[in-house]
Amino acid sequence: MSESNWPQLTPGEPASYRIEVEGSLDEKWSGRLGGMQIDTASRADQKPVTTLIGTVRDQAMLMGVLNGLYQLHMQILSVNCTSCDESGWRMSGKRNEQEDRSDGIS
């Protein structure tokens, strides 16, 4: 796959992320984790998963959130740029098929 198929994030520009970690994390940690919205869901026969959703102003702030989770001993399951999804990109790096059709690309 060529590099041109991957979404282009601009360093220093805000981006929205969805981060999933294993275990429970109380909403009181939101301030320490960049103001991210925190939601915990239980899974049958497995540990709960906490989802953090929010916008970070730059890559340094994203690293601060990830380092904060590391310091809390949270196992990171996934980190997804949701603003990439909104612009027609899937995290696989391929363009959304519906958008391709509207552009006349098959």
Secondary structure in CASP SS format (residue, H / E / C, confidence):
PFRMAT SS
TARGET T0000
AUTHOR 0000-0000-0000
METHOD secondary structure of the structure
MODEL  1
M C 1.00
S C 1.00
E H 1.00
S H 1.00
N H 1.00
W C 1.00
P C 1.00
Q C 1.00
L C 1.00
T C 1.00
P C 1.00
G C 1.00
E C 1.00
P C 1.00
A E 1.00
S E 1.00
Y E 1.00
R E 1.00
I E 1.00
E E 1.00
V E 1.00
E E 1.00
G C 1.00
S C 1.00
L C 1.00
D C 1.00
E H 1.00
K H 1.00
W H 1.00
S C 1.00
G C 1.00
R C 1.00
L C 1.00
G C 1.00
G C 1.00
M C 1.00
Q E 1.00
I E 1.00
D E 1.00
T E 1.00
A E 1.00
S E 1.00
R E 1.00
A C 1.00
D C 1.00
Q E 1.00
K E 1.00
P E 1.00
V E 1.00
T E 1.00
T E 1.00
L E 1.00
I E 1.00
G E 1.00
T E 1.00
V E 1.00
R C 1.00
D C 1.00
Q H 1.00
A H 1.00
M H 1.00
L H 1.00
M H 1.00
G H 1.00
V H 1.00
L H 1.00
N H 1.00
G H 1.00
L H 1.00
Y H 1.00
Q H 1.00
L C 1.00
H C 1.00
M C 1.00
Q E 1.00
I E 1.00
L E 1.00
S E 1.00
V E 1.00
N E 1.00
C E 1.00
T H 1.00
S H 1.00
C H 1.00
D H 1.00
E H 1.00
S C 1.00
G C 1.00
W E 1.00
R C 1.00
M C 1.00
S C 1.00
G C 1.00
K C 1.00
R E 1.00
N C 1.00
E H 1.00
Q H 1.00
E H 1.00
D H 1.00
R H 1.00
S H 1.00
D C 1.00
G C 1.00
I C 1.00
S C 1.00
END
